[in-house]
Amino acid sequence: MEHRLQVDSPLYAAAPAASAAQDAVAMRQHLGDFLRRAMVGSLVVHLPGGAPVERGEGHFHVGPELFLQTGGWTDFCLPHGTLTLGPGEALLMPPQLLHAEQVRAAPAQPFANLVVYAEAHALTCHLAQEIHTGKPGIRHLEMRQHPQARHIHDWLADAARLGQNMQPEWATLQIRALVAAATAGVLRALADIDPHTAPESAWVTKVRVLVQNQLGDADLSVRGLAQQCGCTADYLSHLFRQQTQEALVAYINRMRMARAARLLAESALAVKEVAWACGYANPSYFIHSFRAQYGQTPKGYRQGRDNPVYPIKYYLLGS
């Protein structure tokens, strides 16, 4: 039986070292270009709106996500319509906003974009390409455990919150400045390499991205991830544990619990909706699992924490 990761799977691309190095250079050049245009006020920044975590097609993240379109178009399917991101434009996806992506290209305009996501001390930045018709996939991915990740998260979250009231002119300027600061932070984090820390395998990082993108799917499983990776479930579990010292199923459950805790602290979602958003089809099982993890019920966990809710409207910045 074949156990190796397939080279044509969305998870793994057997690109030569020279190609990977070129992608790394291209990613930094694109980031630098977007940073310069944000600083001079010529960057168009879309801020989509909608109620957080409504049920429907797509996925969401608990933190903000920054899309930088370098070629082609991305159509974002949102709870209240579709928003198209064109070449040279940026889109700041607010936390907890459900979205799905369809990509388009033209003969002289192949699809490509950069996606930035930061949470806690972890930063991921990847170049995307069209892997199947209309479907984006990762071409080049880099991850850093870096202090800048927390700042990048906070700057983008602040920019998203400012989008709820755009009447003062300074709000537009501040949003651009925050996006520029976050982009500069990404460049700084990518430039800092700790010689004493071994980098994580690219495929492990990609597994983590797959898990994060599918946490709300009740059918998320090691077997399903293995099918996406082009290998067996046993082999994927073995490799993940070997390189992370953690079982893949335990990692999935830990990420679900972390998402649940954050949603309870930062949203007004009912407990059953938090359960759904974290991939639990049975709210009672979710409550039992949460109590086992945190020593209290979801309701008890929420009672001792602030619960800010930020309704975000849609605005377009730039000319």
C-alpha positions in Angstrom: 0.0 0.0 0.0 1.3 3.5 -0.9 1.9 5.6 2.2 3.9 8.6 0.9 2.3 12.0 0.5 1.3 12.4 -3.2 3.2 15.1 -4.9 0.0 16.3 -6.7 -2.1 16.6 -3.6 -3.1 20.1 -2.3 -1.0 19.5 0.8 2.3 18.7 -0.7 4.1 20.1 -3.7 7.5 18.6 -4.6 8.9 21.9 -5.9 12.6 22.1 -6.4 14.6 24.1 -3.9 15.2 26.8 -6.5 11.5 27.2 -7.1 10.8 27.4 -3.4 13.4 30.1 -3.0 11.9 32.1 -5.9 8.5 31.9 -4.3 9.9 33.1 -1.0 11.5 36.1 -2.8 8.3 36.8 -4.8 6.2 36.7 -1.6 8.4 39.3 0.1 8.4 41.5 -3.0 4.6 41.5 -3.2 4.4 42.3 0.6 6.8 45.2 0.0 4.7 46.5 -2.9 1.5 46.4 -0.9 3.2 48.1 2.1 4.5 51.0 -0.1 1.0 51.6 -1.6 -0.6 51.4 1.8 1.8 54.0 3.1 1.1 56.5 0.3 -2.6 56.0 0.5 -3.1 54.3 -2.9 -4.0 50.8 -1.7 -7.7 49.9 -2.0 -8.8 48.0 1.1 -12.1 46.1 1.2 -13.8 45.6 4.6 -16.7 43.1 4.2 -19.5 43.0 6.6 -22.1 40.6 8.0 -23.2 38.9 11.2 -20.4 36.9 12.8 -20.6 33.1 12.4 -23.9 32.6 10.6 -24.6 29.1 9.4 -23.9 28.6 5.8 -21.2 27.8 3.2 -17.6 28.3 3.9 -15.4 28.7 7.0 -14.3 31.4 9.4 -11.4 32.2 11.7 -11.4 33.6 15.2 -8.9 36.2 14.2 -8.7 38.7 11.2 -7.3 37.5 7.9 -5.6 39.7 5.3 -5.9 38.9 1.6 -3.5 40.7 -0.9 -4.5 40.0 -4.5 -1.6 39.9 -6.9 -3.3 38.5 -9.9 -6.7 37.4 -11.2 -9.8 37.8 -9.0 -11.3 36.2 -5.8 -15.0 36.2 -5.3 -15.8 36.0 -1.6 -19.2 34.4 -0.9 -20.4 36.2 2.3 -23.6 35.8 4.4 -25.2 38.8 2.7 -23.7 38.7 -0.8 -20.6 38.4 -2.9 -17.5 40.7 -2.9 -14.9 40.6 -5.6 -11.2 41.3 -4.9 -9.3 42.5 -7.9 -5.6 42.7 -8.8 -3.6 45.0 -6.6 -6.4 45.3 -4.0 -6.5 44.1 -0.3 -9.3 42.6 1.7 -9.4 42.5 5.5 -11.7 39.7 6.6 -13.1 40.4 10.1 -12.9 37.8 12.8 -15.7 35.2 12.9 -17.1 36.2 9.5 -18.2 33.1 7.5 -16.8 33.1 3.9 -16.1 30.9 0.9 -13.8 31.6 -1.9 -14.0 31.2 -5.7 -11.2 32.3 -7.9 -11.1 33.5 -11.5 -8.3 34.1 -14.0 -7.7 35.4 -17.5 -5.1 34.3 -20.1 -3.0 37.3 -19.2 -4.1 37.5 -15.6 -3.5 34.1 -13.7 -4.9 34.0 -10.2 -2.5 34.6 -7.3 -2.8 36.1 -3.9 -1.2 36.3 -0.5 -3.0 35.4 2.7 -1.8 36.5 6.1 -3.1 35.1 9.4 -1.7 35.7 12.9 -2.8 34.5 16.3 -1.0 34.3 19.6 2.6 33.9 18.7 2.1 32.1 15.4 2.1 33.8 12.0 1.3 32.2 8.7 1.8 33.8 5.3 1.2 31.9 2.0 1.1 32.4 -1.7 -2.0 30.9 -3.3 -2.6 29.6 -6.8 -5.5 27.9 -8.6 -5.1 24.2 -8.0 -8.5 23.2 -9.5 -10.9 25.2 -11.5 -12.1 28.0 -9.3 -10.4 26.6 -6.2 -7.4 28.2 -4.5 -4.6 26.2 -2.9 -1.3 26.8 -1.2 1.8 27.3 -3.5 4.3 28.5 -0.9 3.7 28.7 2.9 5.9 30.1 5.7 5.2 30.1 9.4 6.9 31.9 12.2 6.6 31.7 16.0 7.4 35.4 16.5 6.4 38.2 18.9 5.3 40.3 15.9 2.4 37.8 15.4 0.5 39.2 18.4 0.9 42.8 17.2 -0.1 41.8 13.6 -3.3 40.2 15.0 -4.1 43.2 17.1 -3.4 45.8 14.4 -5.7 44.0 11.9 -8.4 43.4 14.6 -8.3 47.1 15.4 -8.6 48.0 11.7 -11.6 45.7 11.4 -13.3 47.3 14.4 -12.7 50.8 13.0 -14.6 49.7 10.0 -17.9 49.8 11.9 -17.9 53.6 11.9 -16.2 55.3 9.0 -17.6 58.8 9.3 -14.5 60.5 10.7 -11.8 61.0 8.1 -9.1 59.9 10.5 -10.7 56.4 10.6 -9.8 55.8 7.0 -6.2 57.0 7.5 -5.8 54.9 10.7 -7.1 51.8 9.0 -4.6 52.2 6.2 -1.9 52.8 8.8 -2.8 49.7 10.7 -2.8 47.5 7.5 0.6 49.0 6.6 1.9 48.3 10.2 0.7 44.7 10.0 2.3 44.2 6.5 5.6 45.6 7.8 5.3 43.3 10.8 4.9 40.3 8.5 8.1 41.3 6.6 9.9 41.7 9.9 8.8 38.3 11.2 9.8 36.6 7.9 13.2 38.2 8.0 13.9 37.0 11.6 15.2 33.4 11.6 16.2 31.9 14.9 19.4 29.8 14.3 18.7 27.8 17.4 15.2 26.7 16.4 14.6 24.1 13.8 11.9 25.1 11.3 8.7 23.1 11.2 8.3 20.9 8.2 6.2 22.6 5.5 3.7 19.8 5.3 3.1 19.9 9.1 2.3 23.6 8.8 0.0 22.9 5.9 -1.8 20.2 8.0 -2.3 22.9 10.7 -3.8 25.2 8.1 -6.1 22.5 6.8 -7.3 21.9 10.4 -7.9 25.6 11.1 -9.9 26.0 7.9 -12.1 23.0 8.8 -12.6 23.2 12.5 -16.3 24.1 12.0 -16.9 20.9 10.0 -18.3 18.2 12.2 -16.9 15.6 9.7 -13.3 16.8 10.2 -11.2 13.7 11.0 -7.8 12.3 10.6 -9.1 10.0 7.8 -10.5 13.0 5.9 -7.3 15.0 6.3 -5.3 11.9 5.1 -7.5 11.8 1.9 -6.7 15.5 1.3 -3.0 14.7 1.8 -2.9 11.7 -0.4 -1.8 9.2 2.2 -3.3 6.8 4.8 -4.7 7.9 8.1 -2.2 5.8 10.0 0.7 7.3 8.1 -0.4 10.9 8.6 -1.0 10.3 12.3 2.5 8.7 12.6 4.2 11.6 10.8 2.4 14.3 12.7 3.2 12.7 16.1 6.8 12.1 15.1 7.4 15.7 14.3 5.1 17.5 16.8 5.1 15.0 19.7 1.3 15.3 19.7 -1.4 13.0 18.3 -3.2 14.6 15.4 -6.6 13.8 16.8 -5.6 15.4 20.1 -4.4 18.5 18.2 -7.8 18.8 16.4 -9.6 18.5 19.8 -7.3 21.1 21.4 -7.8 23.6 18.6 -11.6 23.1 18.8 -11.5 23.8 22.5 -9.3 26.9 22.0 -11.7 28.2 19.4 -14.7 27.6 21.7 -13.0 29.4 24.6 -12.3 32.4 22.4 -15.8 32.5 20.9 -17.3 32.3 24.4 -15.2 35.3 25.5 -15.5 37.4 22.4 -18.9 36.8 20.9 -22.6 36.7 22.0 -23.2 33.4 20.3 -25.4 30.9 22.2 -23.6 27.9 23.5 -25.3 25.6 20.9 -24.0 28.0 18.2 -20.5 27.9 19.6 -20.7 24.1 19.6 -21.7 24.2 15.9 -19.0 26.7 15.0 -16.4 24.4 16.6 -17.6 21.3 14.7 -19.7 19.7 17.5 -23.0 18.4 16.1 -24.2 17.5 19.7 -24.2 20.5 22.1 -24.4 18.1 25.1 -21.2 16.4 24.0 -19.6 19.8 23.5 -20.5 20.9 27.0 -19.1 17.7 28.4 -15.9 18.1 26.5 -15.5 21.7 27.5 -16.0 20.9 31.1 -13.3 18.2 30.9 -10.9 20.6 29.3 -11.5 23.8 31.4 -13.1 22.5 34.6 -16.3 24.5 34.1 -19.3 24.7 31.7 -19.2 27.0 28.7 -21.7 29.2 30.5 -19.6 29.4 33.6 -16.5 30.1 31.6 -18.3 33.0 29.8 -19.7 34.6 33.0 -16.3 35.8 34.3 -15.2 37.4 31.0 -16.0 40.5 29.0 -18.0 39.8 25.9 -17.4 42.6 23.3 -19.4 42.4 20.1 -18.4 44.4 17.1 -20.9 44.7 14.3 -18.9 45.5 11.2 -20.3 47.2 8.1 -18.8 47.2 4.6 -16.6 50.0 3.4 -14.1 50.5 0.6 -10.9 52.5 1.2 -8.8 54.1 -1.5 -9.4 55.5 -5.0 
